């Protein structure tokens, strides 16, 4: 399964990526700073899509193409929790993705 992890360079995103990789999944990352990734993650990614910010629609559209599932691990900033996750969810819907999981510092919702 090819899984997109949005916010992969953060603490939750990196832990999620390691779990996915160790479970045999292909992982695609979406984030602003690929250099923040631990080498054990970056060397095992299917690809990394760089985004300028959470409302970088062209990066979102590119990142969701061909993936089976989306995991959103954005930090708990209010604009990311509301606007950023909604933009990502809409891009996933347009791409026909049926599985999405949204994580926050407080857990999943």
C-alpha angles and dihedrals in degrees: 000000000000110000127189114213111197110201091025094156094065128085096265092041094053093047090049091049092052090050091049094047093048089050091056099254125139110241129206117191130214120193148108103256118039090177088072091068120103109246092242087064102038093050091053101046122116085217143322123232114204118217130191094215141331093285095053093126096182091055091047091050092049093046096053096049112116098356124132097210141010127219115190113204099169117156118259097264110140095236091051094047092054112020101024095048092045092052091049092047092051091050089050091050092051089051091052096245111160101188122065130160122189118201129191134179086267097051137270128324 
